[in-house]
């Protein structure tokens, strides 16, 4: 019934917009309301234990806590190794990693590694559920270029709730290319997890149960910090932007109009830095930017309003204050990445996907036991995504892609990097060339879905298997019920 109500609300919204003609929605804003009195919290780097074979073992405990999100008011929150959000994981390409993911939430959840190349059984999607009181122990070898990835729950039907309450963290992969950029964590290499919230008068987080897109908040947290400021001590600072919101998109820029260098998209460095003044990120997308500072100056990182429904709002996010004496940084120019761009192979298979207002993909809602696509492991394909609905985006697990065109037009230079999530406005068609991982498993699927979390929970998600090339027609497209315990949770 809620899904029907949201669909009806969407139709009414579209009708009102069409009747209003040139009329504009009121823009939600916090501009002028902040004093920037709270030092920005920097998530701690989690320290691994080193196993005899060199594997880095990390422990992550999901737990219920209380956190002072708004000054003087305590909120019920979820956290990982803390009260809200999780620590930053930082590894090198080639590292062997393992995890003890402990579920102390008192309810079932999962932990998904967004942007990671890894076996399907380690992916942390809706099939790898962790029951209350249980520990999940995934392990794999980091085998992909440097990237700012992240981790968050992916429990079918409850992803929005679990992420909103605080279960998310950054997962940084380094390689020789990325070390050429500012890399001193918390000093000139700063994580920024941006999330919007709705709060009750007593400081509790609340969700919008009926909104078209899910919760669109009117207050912003950066790394869980309300009203934050940051003092920088280097002439160049690398900011790792993560849109960790459930539904809101942001147009990041600075109030003094300064430009910055975009150096990386979701899952990899650009070939060369791109000079920009603003960049849009929809939920789940990441970007790495390098910003120049002069001694003693101040600026504010702001999100500017757009016209896509999910980006209606202008928000001051973070005040940045440069010290009077700055450490001089090495210049950034020329080639950033030695990883070649994703190329379109000859005779590439083309798959088509249709997104709709009813939050369906190809007129289907998610079925935990239905396999929608069977794909040869290690292949590269073209996916064509048509959005006949409202604003959506599209995320693919265990893959990296390059945008080929948007509405038949070549993308901007900054959009050509390695991505795993792409925003697709209403009425748009996006073509991407997708490079899939080499892990094959005929029994356990990966996901593709809208990363507006309410849409995902409503069933705007499909499943694909990666299999040994040449075996695609031999693989069952129905998964056995009862596997991994999910039959008990998703009737």
Secondary structure by P-SEA (a helix, b strand, c coil): caaaaaaaaaaaaaaaaaaacccccbbbbcccccccccccccccbbbbbbcccbbbbbbbbbbbbcccccccccccccccccccbbbbbbbcccbbbbbbcccccccccccccccccccccccccccccccccbbbbbbbccccccccccccccccccaaaaaaaccbbbbbbbcaaaaaccccccccbbbbbcccccccccbbbbbbccccccccccccccccccbbbbbbcccbbbbbccccccbbbbbcccccbbbbbbcccccccccbbbbbcbbbbcccbbbbbbbbbccbbbbbbbbbbbcccccccccccbbbbbccccccccccccccccccccccccccbbbbbbbcccccccccccccccccccccccbbbbbbbbbcccbbbbbbccbbbbbcccccccccccccccccbbbbcccbbbbbbccccccccccccccccccaaaaaaaccbbbbbbccccccccccccccccccccccccc
